[in-house]
């Protein structure tokens, strides 16, 4: 089990009131932690998808069977263009 650490952050009065009215006191920490985990996951996915979108296509004059054969034979870093 991961050790827990106490932290402090500020919420708007409206968000605090809604949190208190919707989530029981005994479950708020878990609720907030899961919301943060979900938000971080979404942020990381957006970063990753942005990186993928920025990849420049590489021209390789091989059909897919030849490419797979070279990958199997030589490894991914040694494909000859």
C-alpha positions as CSV (number, residue, x, y, z in Angstrom):
1,X,0.0,0.0,0.0
2,X,1.4,3.4,-1.0
3,X,1.9,5.7,2.0
4,X,-0.3,8.7,2.2
5,X,0.8,12.3,2.6
6,X,-1.3,15.2,3.8
7,X,-1.5,18.2,1.5
8,X,-3.3,21.5,1.3
9,X,-4.9,23.2,-1.7
10,X,-7.5,25.8,-2.2
11,X,-10.9,25.4,-3.9
12,X,-13.5,27.9,-4.9
13,X,-16.4,28.1,-2.4
14,X,-18.7,26.7,-5.0
15,X,-16.6,23.6,-5.7
16,X,-16.0,23.1,-2.0
17,X,-19.8,23.3,-1.3
18,X,-20.6,20.9,-4.1
19,X,-17.9,18.4,-3.1
20,X,-19.2,18.5,0.5
21,X,-22.8,18.0,-0.6
22,X,-22.1,15.1,-3.1
23,X,-19.2,13.1,-1.5
24,X,-19.4,11.8,2.0
25,X,-16.7,13.2,4.3
26,X,-15.2,9.7,4.8
27,X,-14.7,9.3,1.0
28,X,-13.5,12.8,0.0
29,X,-9.8,12.1,0.1
30,X,-10.2,9.0,-2.1
31,X,-12.5,10.9,-4.4
32,X,-10.1,13.8,-4.9
33,X,-7.1,11.5,-5.3
34,X,-8.9,9.5,-8.0
35,X,-10.0,12.8,-9.7
36,X,-6.3,13.9,-9.8
37,X,-5.1,10.5,-11.0
38,X,-7.7,10.6,-13.8
39,X,-6.8,14.2,-14.8
40,X,-3.0,13.4,-14.8
41,X,-3.7,10.3,-17.0
42,X,-5.6,12.5,-19.4
43,X,-2.8,15.1,-19.4
44,X,-0.2,12.4,-20.1
45,X,-2.3,10.9,-22.9
46,X,-2.6,14.4,-24.5
47,X,1.2,14.9,-24.3
48,X,1.8,11.4,-25.8
49,X,-0.7,11.9,-28.6
50,X,1.0,15.3,-29.3
51,X,4.3,13.6,-29.6
52,X,2.9,11.0,-31.9
53,X,1.3,13.8,-34.1
54,X,4.8,15.5,-34.3
55,X,6.6,12.4,-35.7
56,X,7.8,13.0,-39.2
57,X,7.1,10.1,-41.6
58,X,10.1,8.2,-42.7
59,X,10.3,6.9,-46.2
60,X,11.4,3.3,-46.5
61,X,11.3,1.7,-50.0
62,X,10.2,-1.7,-48.7
63,X,6.8,-3.4,-48.7
64,X,5.5,-4.5,-45.3
65,X,6.7,-8.1,-45.6
66,X,10.3,-6.9,-46.4
67,X,10.2,-4.4,-43.6
68,X,9.0,-7.1,-41.1
69,X,11.7,-9.4,-42.3
70,X,14.4,-6.8,-41.8
71,X,13.0,-6.0,-38.3
72,X,13.1,-9.6,-37.3
73,X,16.6,-10.1,-38.8
74,X,18.3,-6.9,-37.8
75,X,16.3,-5.3,-35.0
76,X,14.3,-2.1,-35.1
77,X,17.3,0.3,-35.1
78,X,18.9,-1.3,-38.2
79,X,16.3,-1.1,-40.9
80,X,17.9,0.1,-44.1
81,X,16.0,2.8,-45.9
